[in-house]
């Protein structure tokens, strides 16, 4: 999950760069078409899993729909706000996931883990409002953050559903069918735009971002997330996402996009302290 957090951080930075040149719909569809190809090669080529339509295909359609909303809202949000703020909204996911895990799996969160979630969520709120107390009191939250929050809710439901819908399928096959069932949800918002895209004129950063998003933050992170979801409580799995804003701040600085102010950095470090508390607690 530490690796997951670092790789996810890159998706916000690279996604923000790509969103400057393509709309959310066609960009997300393009990314998932490539992801299906990558996972198909891994599943039926590398892992040599026999090709067969999975039983209860509706499971994958539900998971695919949730991921489609999450991805669309992430790219749309990056048109209005910066990667650090969207990363901070992402860190609200573990607290939401703990609630959905209780509703869907009757999975209780230990008091210590819950305390860590709340501490980290407070740090996330501090970053989202850019360390502005007046903005917090007025609940002056940006449009991009509100858009992405809808996607974060969908992803928070998605994590416990992985465990609920697991039928002991091969992890590669499970990932392939989730990706394949995400594509139909993306056709309406993305097909027309993707068909009319002038690919030769796109800057190199768009191609790099799509390749990174399709291979690294879809194929690889899915396997990491599934592995962890079957071995850790849902709240603790995404608790590691609290490191995402810190990774984003580091990456944005390295890319030359500037460094955040010290008060905002303090909020990101607070989320990391929430993670440290949960990591030391028993599952």
Rosetta silent file (secondary structure, phi, psi, omega in degrees, C-alpha in Angstrom):
SEQUENCE: XXXXXXXXXXXXXXXXXXXXXXXXXXXXXXXXXXXXXXXXXXXXXXXXXXXXXXXXXXXXXXXXXXXXXXXXXXXXXXXXXXXXXXXXXXXXXXXXXXXXXXXXXXXXXXXXXXXXXXXXXXXXXXXXXXXXXXXXXXXXXXXXXXXXXXXXXXXXXXXXXXXXXXXXXXXXXXXXXXXXXXXXXXXXXXXXXXXXXXXXXXXXXXXXXXXXXXXXXXXXXXXXXXXXXXXXXXXXXXXXXXXXXXXXXXXXXXXXXXXXXXXXXXXXXXXXXXXXXXXXXXX
SCORE:     score description
SCORE:     0.000 S_00000001
   1 L     0.000  -26.125  172.876    0.000    0.000    0.000 S_00000001
   2 H   -64.245  -42.670  176.706    3.014    2.311    0.407 S_00000001
   3 H   -63.662  -41.801  177.971    3.843    1.596   -3.241 S_00000001
   4 H   -55.180  -47.250 -177.592    0.179    2.165   -4.139 S_00000001
   5 H   -62.610  -42.630 -179.733    0.231    5.636   -2.546 S_00000001
   6 H   -65.171  -41.880 -179.186    3.390    6.690   -4.362 S_00000001
   7 H   -69.345  -38.638  178.619    2.080    5.502   -7.736 S_00000001
   8 H   -63.571  -36.926  178.824   -1.338    7.130   -7.208 S_00000001
   9 H   -57.016  -40.113  178.721    0.382   10.442   -6.460 S_00000001
  10 H   -63.135  -31.440 -178.813    1.875   10.354   -9.939 S_00000001
  11 H   -65.759  -33.201  179.047   -1.598    9.965  -11.471 S_00000001
  12 H   -71.056  -43.896 -179.337   -2.676   13.336  -10.062 S_00000001
  13 H   -68.076  -49.964  179.950    0.392   15.186  -11.321 S_00000001
  14 H   -69.232  -36.772  177.612    0.501   13.543  -14.764 S_00000001
  15 H   -63.450  -37.554  177.962   -3.286   13.610  -15.021 S_00000001
  16 H   -63.573  -37.997  178.142   -3.263   17.341  -14.315 S_00000001
  17 H   -68.416  -42.015 -179.090   -0.813   17.905  -17.169 S_00000001
  18 H   -69.365  -34.949 -177.907   -2.850   15.770  -19.596 S_00000001
  19 L   -65.005  -15.968  177.476   -6.155   17.420  -18.594 S_00000001
  20 L   -74.729  -14.160 -174.343   -4.835   20.716  -19.983 S_00000001
  21 L  -121.277  -14.299  179.607   -4.953   19.244  -23.513 S_00000001
  22 L  -139.496  151.813  176.871   -7.878   16.763  -23.514 S_00000001
  23 L   -72.909  161.005 -176.394  -11.358   16.600  -22.013 S_00000001
  24 H   -61.609  -41.794 -176.725  -12.116   14.253  -19.128 S_00000001
  25 H   -62.701  -59.524 -179.532  -14.354   11.924  -21.168 S_00000001
  26 H   -64.092  -34.514  179.921  -12.064   11.089  -24.116 S_00000001
  27 H   -64.566  -43.948 -179.686   -8.960   11.051  -21.899 S_00000001
  28 H   -67.943  -40.797  179.614  -10.493    8.529  -19.489 S_00000001
  29 H   -63.892  -45.603  179.151  -11.846    6.333  -22.308 S_00000001
  30 H   -58.679  -45.410 -179.763   -8.469    6.294  -24.092 S_00000001
  31 H   -60.304  -41.832 -176.507   -6.734    5.391  -20.868 S_00000001
  32 H   -78.169  -29.227  173.671   -9.096    2.468  -20.179 S_00000001
  33 H   -62.832  -41.750  177.570   -8.985    1.080  -23.700 S_00000001
  34 H   -67.668  -37.552  179.271   -5.213    0.873  -23.310 S_00000001
  35 H   -62.381  -41.608  178.836   -5.626   -0.612  -19.832 S_00000001
  36 H   -60.169  -41.289  178.770   -7.841   -3.404  -21.190 S_00000001
  37 H   -63.634  -47.261 -178.701   -5.127   -4.267  -23.726 S_00000001
  38 H   -61.361  -48.305 -179.328   -2.385   -4.259  -21.052 S_00000001
  39 H   -68.458  -31.378  177.079   -4.387   -6.366  -18.604 S_00000001
  40 H   -63.476  -43.240  178.046   -5.474   -8.677  -21.420 S_00000001
  41 H   -64.201  -44.105  179.815   -1.836   -9.408  -22.285 S_00000001
  42 H   -64.418  -41.544 -173.886   -0.970   -9.935  -18.595 S_00000001
  43 H   -74.259  -53.897 -171.749   -4.007  -12.134  -17.931 S_00000001
  44 H   -95.610  -12.656  176.771   -4.228  -14.336  -20.996 S_00000001
  45 H  -101.463  -66.808 -177.362   -0.605  -14.124  -22.113 S_00000001
  46 H   -66.341  -52.041 -176.853    1.680  -13.838  -19.089 S_00000001
  47 L   -82.628  -12.706  178.562   -0.566  -15.515  -16.475 S_00000001
  48 L    54.706   42.230  176.246   -2.086  -17.919  -19.060 S_00000001
  49 L   -79.896  129.719  178.690   -5.558  -17.657  -17.542 S_00000001
  50 L   -60.922  138.243 -179.552   -8.174  -19.394  -19.749 S_00000001
  51 L   -79.412  122.255  174.431  -10.519  -16.895  -21.363 S_00000001
  52 L  -155.769  145.306  176.992  -14.089  -17.276  -20.133 S_00000001
  53 L   -67.030  126.743 -177.129  -16.921  -14.897  -19.317 S_00000001
  54 L   -69.250  150.049  173.894  -17.084  -14.697  -15.511 S_00000001
  55 L   -70.199  151.840 -177.918  -20.172  -15.814  -13.654 S_00000001
  56 L    54.120   58.726 -177.865  -22.289  -13.017  -12.214 S_00000001
  57 L   -59.672  -23.333 -179.721  -20.953  -10.486  -14.703 S_00000001
  58 H   -58.867  -26.807  177.885  -23.073   -7.818  -12.987 S_00000001
  59 H   -58.634  -45.124 -176.844  -20.417   -7.682  -10.228 S_00000001
  60 H   -73.951  -31.171  176.859  -17.874   -6.288  -12.659 S_00000001
  61 H   -66.331  -37.736  177.192  -20.376   -3.889  -14.233 S_00000001
  62 H   -66.914  -48.622  179.404  -21.034   -2.367  -10.799 S_00000001
  63 H   -61.900  -41.104  179.232  -17.319   -2.098   -9.996 S_00000001
  64 H   -64.184  -38.986  177.886  -16.623   -0.701  -13.460 S_00000001
  65 H   -63.748  -41.617  178.852  -19.332    1.930  -13.072 S_00000001
  66 H   -63.870  -43.360 -179.949  -17.909    3.091   -9.742 S_00000001
  67 H   -68.506  -35.982  179.005  -14.385    3.347  -11.165 S_00000001
  68 H   -60.867  -44.342  178.412  -15.669    5.163  -14.260 S_00000001
  69 H   -64.089  -42.676  179.693  -17.249    7.876  -12.100 S_00000001
  70 H   -58.885  -48.605 -176.906  -14.092    8.134   -9.984 S_00000001
  71 H   -68.066  -42.028  179.707  -11.812    8.571  -13.006 S_00000001
  72 H   -62.117  -43.741 -178.826  -14.097   10.999  -14.838 S_00000001
  73 H   -69.732  -30.827  178.348  -14.460   13.225  -11.792 S_00000001
  74 H   -64.529  -49.545 -179.075  -10.706   13.177  -11.142 S_00000001
  75 H   -66.931  -36.847  178.786   -9.845   14.462  -14.620 S_00000001
  76 H   -66.485  -41.101 -179.847  -12.726   16.939  -14.551 S_00000001
  77 H   -62.423  -36.501 -178.320  -11.637   18.244  -11.151 S_00000001
  78 L   -68.594  -11.445  173.533   -8.079   18.785  -12.420 S_00000001
  79 L   -77.443  -18.162 -175.457   -9.504   21.290  -14.920 S_00000001
  80 L  -114.062  -23.018 -174.802  -10.530   23.483  -11.973 S_00000001
  81 L  -139.648 -177.981 -174.418   -8.014   22.824   -9.211 S_00000001
  82 L   -99.111  162.821 -178.241   -4.459   21.608   -8.577 S_00000001
  83 H   -58.802  -35.374 -178.403   -3.120   18.069   -7.963 S_00000001
  84 H   -63.930  -42.653 -179.287   -2.358   18.738   -4.274 S_00000001
  85 H   -67.621  -40.985  177.876   -5.967   19.693   -3.511 S_00000001
  86 H   -66.737  -35.971  176.057   -7.409   16.717   -5.378 S_00000001
  87 H   -63.336  -34.691  177.833   -4.928   14.485   -3.569 S_00000001
  88 H   -67.791  -40.155  176.626   -6.172   15.907   -0.282 S_00000001
  89 H   -62.142  -38.889  178.329   -9.781   15.077   -1.221 S_00000001
  90 H   -56.711  -33.746 -177.038   -8.564   11.551   -2.034 S_00000001
  91 L   -74.651   -6.336  172.812   -7.393   11.172    1.568 S_00000001
  92 L   -77.945  -11.574 -174.919  -10.979   11.496    2.804 S_00000001
  93 H   -61.147  -43.231 -177.518  -11.608    8.097    1.216 S_00000001
  94 H   -58.577  -40.889  179.719  -10.464    5.857    4.112 S_00000001
  95 H   -64.416  -41.617  176.678  -12.943    7.395    6.554 S_00000001
  96 H   -65.890  -40.276 -179.277  -15.728    6.975    4.004 S_00000001
  97 H   -63.318  -36.794  177.451  -14.540    3.452    3.220 S_00000001
  98 H   -61.168  -40.221  178.641  -14.729    2.518    6.906 S_00000001
  99 H   -66.294  -44.444 -179.788  -18.383    3.579    6.903 S_00000001
 100 H   -70.182  -32.437  177.253  -19.232    1.630    3.751 S_00000001
 101 H   -64.432  -35.641  176.958  -17.313   -1.427    5.008 S_00000001
 102 H   -67.281  -42.775 -178.165  -19.545   -1.417    8.077 S_00000001
 103 H   -70.411  -39.351 -173.184  -22.692   -1.154    5.935 S_00000001
 104 H   -92.766  -30.655 -174.593  -21.658   -3.708    3.297 S_00000001
 105 H  -121.189   -1.536 -172.908  -19.490   -6.163    5.257 S_00000001
 106 L    55.345   36.039 -176.977  -20.444   -5.469    8.891 S_00000001
 107 L   -93.205  116.693 -177.811  -16.744   -4.734    9.306 S_00000001
 108 L   -87.608  145.846  177.614  -16.033   -2.742   12.460 S_00000001
 109 L  -100.941  128.136  179.646  -13.188   -0.255   12.722 S_00000001
 110 L   -59.571  148.036  179.766  -11.100   -0.357   15.891 S_00000001
 111 H   -54.984  -39.540  179.979  -11.251    2.830   18.008 S_00000001
 112 H   -65.941  -41.035  178.224   -7.525    3.445   17.482 S_00000001
 113 H   -65.732  -41.486  178.512   -7.809    3.090   13.707 S_00000001
 114 H   -61.447  -39.479  177.718  -10.861    5.364   13.724 S_00000001
 115 H   -62.395  -41.956  177.686   -8.873    7.954   15.686 S_00000001
 116 H   -62.619  -40.516  178.661   -6.106    7.762   13.074 S_00000001
 117 H   -61.854  -42.938 -178.054   -8.661    8.216   10.291 S_00000001
 118 H   -68.206  -43.148  178.173  -10.133   11.295   11.948 S_00000001
 119 H   -58.912  -47.140 -178.515   -6.720   12.865   12.621 S_00000001
 120 H   -66.739  -36.839  178.601   -5.670   12.310    9.019 S_00000001
 121 H   -64.269  -37.094  177.440   -9.012   13.596    7.687 S_00000001
 122 H   -63.255  -39.910  176.321   -8.543   16.821    9.651 S_00000001
 123 H   -64.250  -37.420  178.434   -5.154   17.253    7.998 S_00000001
 124 H   -64.595  -42.691  178.446   -6.773   16.641    4.608 S_00000001
 125 H   -61.101  -39.258  178.832   -9.421   19.294    5.266 S_00000001
 126 H   -60.354  -40.955  178.900   -6.650   21.740    6.190 S_00000001
 127 H   -70.960  -43.430 -178.432   -4.968   21.119    2.821 S_00000001
 128 H   -57.095  -40.101 -179.579   -8.249   21.255    0.855 S_00000001
 129 L   -92.271   12.017  174.095   -8.999   24.711    2.262 S_00000001
 130 L    55.592   41.263  176.119   -5.351   25.716    1.732 S_00000001
 131 L    57.433   30.612 -179.185   -4.732   26.411    5.429 S_00000001
 132 L  -107.789  105.251 -177.057   -7.282   29.242    5.353 S_00000001
 133 H   -62.158  -38.680  179.999   -9.315   29.305    8.574 S_00000001
 134 H   -62.785  -39.066  178.984  -11.779   31.833    7.124 S_00000001
 135 H   -66.473  -36.373  177.882  -12.419   29.551    4.141 S_00000001
 136 H   -65.696  -46.274 -179.117  -13.040   26.629    6.509 S_00000001
 137 H   -63.019  -34.049 -179.336  -15.490   28.629    8.615 S_00000001
 138 L   -89.508   -1.973 -174.961  -17.313   29.787    5.479 S_00000001
 139 L    49.811   48.937 -178.231  -17.075   26.276    3.964 S_00000001
 140 L   -88.916   80.775 -177.543  -15.622   27.913    0.858 S_00000001
 141 L  -101.455  143.517 -175.263  -14.654   24.793   -1.050 S_00000001
 142 L   -73.312  161.121 -179.476  -13.698   24.895   -4.713 S_00000001
 143 H   -63.801  -40.796  179.624  -15.715   23.465   -7.607 S_00000001
 144 H   -61.837  -41.895  179.401  -12.979   20.996   -8.515 S_00000001
 145 H   -64.292  -39.263  178.882  -12.833   19.598   -4.978 S_00000001
 146 H   -65.500  -42.055  178.904  -16.625   19.154   -4.913 S_00000001
 147 H   -60.547  -47.949 -176.488  -16.595   17.332   -8.261 S_00000001
 148 H   -69.448  -27.155  179.174  -13.863   14.946   -7.161 S_00000001
 149 H   -60.929  -33.858  176.301  -15.559   14.278   -3.828 S_00000001
 150 H   -61.920  -43.998  177.929  -18.341   12.507   -5.765 S_00000001
 151 H   -65.498  -36.999  179.448  -15.728   10.233   -7.315 S_00000001
 152 H   -63.752  -38.634  176.601  -14.077    9.629   -3.963 S_00000001
 153 H   -60.265  -43.775  179.485  -17.401    8.398   -2.546 S_00000001
 154 H   -62.491  -41.847  179.841  -17.639    5.920   -5.450 S_00000001
 155 H   -68.882  -32.942  178.378  -14.094    4.662   -4.839 S_00000001
 156 H   -65.571  -32.907  175.292  -14.817    4.334   -1.115 S_00000001
 157 H   -73.846  -36.649 -176.262  -17.712    1.990   -1.975 S_00000001
 158 H   -59.016  -41.415 -174.287  -15.546    0.128   -4.506 S_00000001
 159 H   -62.046  -53.161  177.639  -12.938   -1.045   -1.963 S_00000001
 160 H   -66.967  -25.868  178.631  -15.209   -3.109    0.341 S_00000001
 161 H   -68.343  -26.509  175.833  -17.106   -4.366   -2.715 S_00000001
 162 H   -57.601  -45.590 -179.544  -13.878   -6.000   -3.987 S_00000001
 163 H   -70.853  -40.026 -178.193  -13.979   -8.277   -0.956 S_00000001
 164 H   -66.244  -36.207 -176.595  -17.758   -8.737   -1.109 S_00000001
 165 H   -91.818   -3.069 -177.333  -17.698   -9.642   -4.814 S_00000001
 166 L   -67.876  128.756  177.467  -14.590  -11.833   -4.686 S_00000001
 167 L  -121.259   30.912  179.604  -15.290  -15.394   -5.859 S_00000001
 168 L    65.248   28.992  175.361  -11.666  -16.593   -5.674 S_00000001
 169 L   -71.503  160.698  172.938  -11.002  -15.587   -9.286 S_00000001
 170 L   -59.643  134.195 -177.286   -7.475  -15.155  -10.552 S_00000001
 171 H   -57.547  -37.629  178.707   -6.359  -11.588   -9.606 S_00000001
 172 H   -65.280  -44.024 -179.765   -5.320  -10.820  -13.199 S_00000001
 173 H   -64.597  -40.822  178.759   -8.662  -12.015  -14.556 S_00000001
 174 H   -60.327  -46.185  179.795  -10.554  -10.032  -11.922 S_00000001
 175 H   -63.852  -40.028  179.410   -8.652   -6.891  -12.862 S_00000001
 176 H   -61.360  -46.854 -175.511   -9.187   -7.451  -16.586 S_00000001
 177 H   -71.417  -30.020  173.246  -12.945   -7.817  -16.256 S_00000001
 178 H   -64.228  -46.096  179.353  -13.230   -4.747  -14.010 S_00000001
 179 H   -63.761  -44.161 -179.192  -11.348   -2.710  -16.636 S_00000001
 180 H   -62.687  -36.943 -179.228  -13.353   -4.210  -19.507 S_00000001
 181 H   -82.970   -4.646  172.809  -16.639   -3.436  -17.740 S_00000001
 182 H   -80.775  -33.668 -175.336  -15.498    0.147  -17.101 S_00000001
 183 H   -57.101  -47.573 -179.434  -15.294    0.893  -20.836 S_00000001
 184 H   -56.614  -34.751  179.160  -19.076    0.743  -21.588 S_00000001
 185 H   -68.095  -22.810 -175.626  -19.712    3.383  -18.914 S_00000001
 186 H   -95.156   -8.364 -176.911  -17.166    5.680  -20.587 S_00000001
 187 H   -64.337  -44.143 -177.927  -18.476    5.429  -24.161 S_00000001
 188 H   -63.064  -50.989 -179.234  -21.181    8.076  -23.814 S_00000001
 189 H   -76.850  -14.807 -171.265  -18.986   10.815  -22.281 S_00000001
 190 H  -123.649  -20.017 -171.384  -15.857    9.929  -24.240 S_00000001
 191 H   -62.874  -49.008 -177.055  -16.413    8.162  -27.571 S_00000001
 192 H   -62.582  -45.087  179.992  -17.256   11.190  -29.729 S_00000001
 193 H   -64.367  -38.490 -179.379  -14.422   13.296  -28.309 S_00000001
 194 H   -69.148  -38.204 -179.678  -11.882   10.503  -28.684 S_00000001
 195 H   -65.093  -30.472 -177.732  -12.918    9.839  -32.299 S_00000001
 196 L   -95.036    4.271 -178.174  -12.394   13.506  -33.201 S_00000001
 197 L   -71.970  134.560  176.212   -9.042   13.855  -31.393 S_00000001
 198 L   -90.253   85.605 -173.215   -6.091   14.919  -33.531 S_00000001
 199 H   -59.749  -40.896 -179.571   -3.596   12.501  -31.995 S_00000001
 200 H   -60.875  -25.428 -177.730   -0.498   13.608  -34.001 S_00000001
 201 H   -89.207   -5.121 -179.498   -0.861   17.153  -32.653 S_00000001
 202 L   -69.903  138.927  177.100   -1.058   16.114  -29.001 S_00000001
 203 L   -66.670  159.144 -176.121    2.028   17.063  -26.957 S_00000001
 204 H   -59.583  -32.658 -176.647    4.271   14.275  -25.696 S_00000001
 205 H   -61.785  -30.640  178.866    3.148   14.772  -22.088 S_00000001
 206 H   -67.475  -44.500  178.631   -0.363   13.541  -22.978 S_00000001
 207 H   -63.302  -41.348  178.541    1.020   10.299  -24.428 S_00000001
 208 H   -64.269  -44.339 -178.319    3.295    9.857  -21.413 S_00000001
 209 H   -63.567  -44.777 -179.283    0.448   10.563  -18.986 S_00000001
 210 H   -63.840  -42.137  178.485   -1.947    8.125  -20.680 S_00000001
 211 H   -62.419  -43.413  179.421    0.722    5.397  -20.735 S_00000001
 212 H   -63.421  -46.603 -177.936    1.483    5.987  -17.045 S_00000001
 213 H   -65.069  -38.884 -177.012   -2.203    6.026  -16.085 S_00000001
 214 H   -74.343  -42.720 -173.830   -3.043    2.916  -18.110 S_00000001
 215 H   -88.674  -49.291 -172.835   -0.082    0.741  -17.145 S_00000001
 216 H   -83.306  -58.510 -172.305    1.017    1.968  -13.720 S_00000001
 217 H   -89.736   11.897  169.732   -1.993    3.475  -11.952 S_00000001
 218 H  -120.917  -62.589 -176.056   -4.543    1.064  -13.371 S_00000001
 219 H   -66.232  -51.884 -175.220   -2.965   -2.320  -14.007 S_00000001
 220 H   -72.261  -47.087 -177.397   -0.301   -2.283  -11.285 S_00000001
 221 H   -67.649  -28.880  176.455   -2.211   -0.410   -8.589 S_00000001
 222 H   -62.550  -45.163  179.935   -5.272   -2.605   -9.086 S_00000001
 223 H   -63.158  -39.990  177.635   -3.229   -5.704   -8.298 S_00000001
 224 H   -63.462  -44.064 -177.687   -1.707   -3.979   -5.266 S_00000001
 225 H   -67.130  -41.200  179.695   -5.139   -2.843   -4.053 S_00000001
 226 H   -65.832  -42.848  179.246   -6.743   -6.247   -4.550 S_00000001
 227 H   -58.233  -46.272 -177.924   -3.891   -8.014   -2.754 S_00000001
 228 H   -71.077  -37.352 -176.905   -4.173   -5.653    0.221 S_00000001
 229 H   -63.801  -27.272 -179.953   -8.000   -5.637    0.275 S_00000001
 230 L   -86.814   -2.562 -176.350   -8.066   -9.396    0.828 S_00000001
 231 L  -127.072  -12.914 -178.904   -5.612   -9.152    3.753 S_00000001
 232 L  -130.802  154.522  173.120   -6.378   -5.881    5.551 S_00000001
 233 L   -60.734  149.623 -176.130   -9.557   -4.130    6.743 S_00000001
 234 H   -56.566  -41.995 -177.879  -10.942   -1.680    4.164 S_00000001
 235 H   -63.471  -37.395 -178.239  -10.309    1.363    6.356 S_00000001
 236 H   -75.284  -34.068  178.621   -6.678    0.377    6.887 S_00000001
 237 H   -55.600  -56.122 -176.451   -6.106   -0.405    3.194 S_00000001
 238 H   -81.716   -5.791  173.813   -6.924    3.093    2.048 S_00000001
 239 H   -59.444  -30.837  178.509   -5.408    4.583    5.180 S_00000001
 240 H   -67.487  -17.649  175.347   -2.118    4.363    3.331 S_00000001
 241 H   -65.518  -13.016  178.595   -3.592    6.812    0.842 S_00000001
 242 H   -64.561  -18.176  176.988   -2.978    9.468    3.481 S_00000001
 243 H   -80.889  -12.220 -175.030    0.580    9.634    2.201 S_00000001
 244 H   -56.620  -49.150  179.484   -0.662   10.636   -1.267 S_00000001
 245 H   -58.063  -37.944  179.643   -0.695   14.447   -0.675 S_00000001
 246 H   -65.264  -41.366  176.786    2.859   14.292    0.668 S_00000001
 247 H   -65.183  -39.334  179.751    4.001   12.345   -2.401 S_00000001
 248 H   -64.913  -44.301  178.546    2.145   14.801   -4.672 S_00000001
 249 H   -57.582  -43.818  179.336    3.775   17.804   -2.970 S_00000001
 250 H   -64.370  -45.496 -178.197    7.181   16.197   -3.492 S_00000001
 251 H   -67.056  -41.815  179.494    6.474   15.307   -7.130 S_00000001
 252 H   -62.193  -39.031  177.971    4.993   18.719   -7.973 S_00000001
 253 H   -65.788  -42.325  179.558    8.097   20.384   -6.541 S_00000001
 254 H   -64.638  -36.240 -179.576   10.418   18.104   -8.513 S_00000001
 255 L   -75.724   -4.630  178.096    8.444   18.811  -11.710 S_00000001
 256 L    83.817   20.063 -179.809    8.992   22.537  -11.156 S_00000001
 257 L   -91.254    5.497  178.598    5.351   23.377  -10.426 S_00000001
 258 L    97.935  159.209  179.394    6.245   25.073   -7.147 S_00000001
 259 L  -107.895  147.158 -179.199    6.209   24.083   -3.500 S_00000001
 260 L   -74.038  165.060  178.287    3.259   24.496   -1.154 S_00000001
 261 L   -71.150  161.156 -179.613    3.330   26.861    1.819 S_00000001
 262 H   -61.023  -40.493  177.365    4.481   25.582    5.211 S_00000001
 263 H   -60.305  -39.918  178.200    0.938   25.673    6.730 S_00000001
 264 H   -67.571  -40.052  177.460   -0.373   23.477    3.889 S_00000001
 265 H   -60.546  -36.473  178.561    2.623   21.163    4.273 S_00000001
 266 H   -61.926  -37.257  177.323    1.756   20.858    7.964 S_00000001
 267 H   -64.995  -41.235  178.734   -1.694   19.559    6.986 S_00000001
 268 H   -64.435  -38.938  178.983   -0.154   16.933    4.696 S_00000001
 269 H   -68.551  -30.711  176.595    2.199   15.827    7.478 S_00000001
 270 H   -63.391  -40.728  177.523   -0.781   15.531    9.836 S_00000001
 271 H   -63.647  -36.058  177.948   -2.358   13.011    7.469 S_00000001
 272 H   -65.759  -35.024  177.425    0.911   11.082    7.504 S_00000001
 273 H   -65.971  -36.343  175.680    0.769   11.020   11.324 S_00000001
 274 H   -61.601  -40.397  176.679   -2.714    9.496   11.094 S_00000001
 275 H   -63.392  -44.993 -178.900   -1.255    6.753    8.909 S_00000001
 276 H   -57.971  -39.891  178.931    1.603    6.152   11.343 S_00000001
 277 H   -62.949  -45.902 -178.516   -0.921    5.646   14.148 S_00000001
 278 H   -68.377  -36.925 -177.577   -2.913    3.100   12.126 S_00000001
 279 H   -63.141  -30.318 -177.987    0.177    1.264   10.884 S_00000001
 280 H   -82.840  -12.005 -177.276    1.250    0.559   14.484 S_00000001
 281 L   -88.885  151.845  175.873   -2.138   -0.845   15.458 S_00000001
 282 L   -67.123  155.526 -178.963   -3.161   -4.509   15.009 S_00000001
 283 L   -68.134    0.000    0.000   -5.495   -5.317   12.080 S_00000001
